[in-house]
Amino acid sequence: MRVASVAIAILALGTSCLPAQAWWTGARGNDIGGIIAWSPSIAHSYRDIAAAHCAHWNKVAVITSVRRGYGDYVGFMCRFPRGYDPVKNRHMRARHGGY
């Protein structure tokens, strides 16, 4: 029992000494839109990240704001494509489980 508690204490101490790092570069949001945390690593791919996020709801991404600086965000909205008719595309929802 003592060996287990010492091992847990060492593991907890080791993980608490690690520096905080922000490696996540995906989008956060819902079917209406969202944000992407800005970093130089996404300077050329934020449009693709937003498009992949909106594609989950069969929508296209519209970039609304880009603020290039640490702590800032890229904002986007998810909209139906031009000419989209929900009545004609009803069969697509049924095949893919709805949304």
N, C-alpha and C positions, 0 to 999 in steps of 0.2 A: 504494500500500500504506500509506503514511504517513497519507494523508487518511482512509482507512477506519479505521485504528486510532484516530485522533483522534476521529472521529465516534462510534465505539463507546465510547470513554472518556467523552465528553461525555454520551452517552445513559445510561451506567451511573451517572455522578455525579448526573445529574438525577433518576433514579428512586430513588437511595439517600437523597436529601434530602427526599423526600415523607414526611409524617407517616403513621403507621399508623392506619388507620381500620377499625372493625368495622361493615360495612354488611350483613353476612349475617344474616338473621333466620329462616332455615329450620330444619327439624328435622334432627337427627342421630340415627341409630339403625338398627334393622333390623326384622324382622317381629315381634319380641317387644315392642318399645317404643323409647323414646328420650328425648332432652332437647331443649329449645329454650332458647337463651340469652335471658335476660330483658333487656328494655329497655322504656322507656315506650311506644315505638312499637308494641309487640305486646300492649299491655295489654288490648285488646278483640278481638284476633284469634288468640291462642295456641290456642284450641280449634279454630279452623278450620285452622290450620297442622298441628296434631296429627291432625285428621281426614283431611286430604289425604295425610299421610304414611302412615297406616294403611290408607287406601283402596287403596293399591297392592297389598295382600295380601288384599283383600276382608274387612277387619276394621274394627272400630270403635275409636275412641280412648277411653281412660279416663284422665282426669287424676289423677295420684297426689300431686303436690306442686307448690305454687306459692310461690316465694320471690321477693318483689318487691325487688330490689336489684341494682345493677350487679355482675356477676361471679357472680350466682346463676342458677339454671335452673328451668324448668318441666319436671317429669318426667311421663311418660305411658306407659301400656301399651297394646299393641294386642291386642284380644281378638276372638274370633269373636262375632257377634251372637247374642243369645238365640234359641234355637230352630234354630240352624244345624245342618244334618245333612250331613256330608261325602259320604255315599253318594248322597243325593238331589241334591246340588249338584255331582256329579262332572262332569256335562256342561259346567258353567261353566268348570272348570279346563281341559278339553280345548279349548274355544273360545278361551280367552285365553292359551293356551300354557303352562298350568300355573303353579305357584309353588313 
